[in-house]
Amino acid sequence: MLMILHVPGATPEQLERGVAAAQDVLNAARLTAAEAVLGRWACDEWERSGAKGSKPPAGVLEAAAACRLAERAAIDACCSGAQPPEGAWLEFTDA
């Protein structure tokens, strides 16, 4: 699975730095990009379902958290700590 960072106005080098930061987060969590994004998707679906009195399994929660942290790390590294522009996001794709 590929990670593609979308940050309007960023240079290719900044985008590469961001993707590397995201990969570092996933490596530290011992997760692949696919595992992380599937965990995030599962948690998002669970939240949309309005399930009461239950929660996703711990592994799913951890994968979702790692996915969110990876996206934040990517954007922060790309923007060097500056306020990111509107529309910045990390895409996970099989393409």
N, C-alpha and C positions, 0 to 999 in steps of 0.2 A: 504494500500500500504506500502510495506517495503522499507526502505532505507538501502543499503549495500554500505559501504565505501571500496574502493579498493585503498590501498596504499602499494606498494611493500615494504616489510621489516618491516611493522608496527606490533606491538603486538596486541593481542585481546583487551587489555585494551585501547590502543591508538585508535583503531578503534571504540570502544564503546564511548570513549570521543568525537570523531569526529561526530558520528551519533547523540549523545545528543546535540552537538552544532548546528547541522543542524536542529534538531527538535525545539530547542529554537528559531531559526530564523523564522521558519514557525509558531510557536505559537505566536510570537510577531506580525507577519503579519496576524494572524487569518486565516491561510490557512491550509488545509490538504496537505499532500504530493501529493496526486492525483491532487488537484486543481493547485498546483504549477507546477508540471511537465506538466500538460495539457496546462497551460499558456505558458510555455517555448516551448513546441512542436508547439503550434499555432503560436508563434512569429517566430520560426525558419522556419516554413512552409511559413509564409508570406514573410520573407526575401528572401527565395529561389524562390518565385514566381515572384520576381522583381516588385511587385506592386508599381506603382508610384502615388504620390499625395494622398495616403491614409495611414492609419496606423491602427493597431489593436486597439480594444476598450481599454480604460484605465484599466479596470479590468484585462484584459489579459496581458497588459504590466506590471502591478504591480505583478501579479502572476509569470510571467517570471523572473522579477527582484528578487523576493524573492527566487525563485528556484536557480538562479545563486549565490545569497548571501549565501544560505544554503550550497551549494556545497563548496564555498570558506571557510565558517566558519568551515565546517567539516574537510577539509584538513588542515587548519591552526591549529585547535585544536588538531588534530591527530599528526601533526608534531611539535607542540609546537613552532610555529613561524619560524622554520628552513625551508630552501628551500625544498619543497616537491620533492620526486623522480619523475622521468618521469613515466607517466602512472597512476597517482593518479586521481581518479574520484569517483563521488557519483552516484550509480545506484539506480533507482526507479523501483521496480518490484512488480508484483502482486503475485509472487510465494511464 
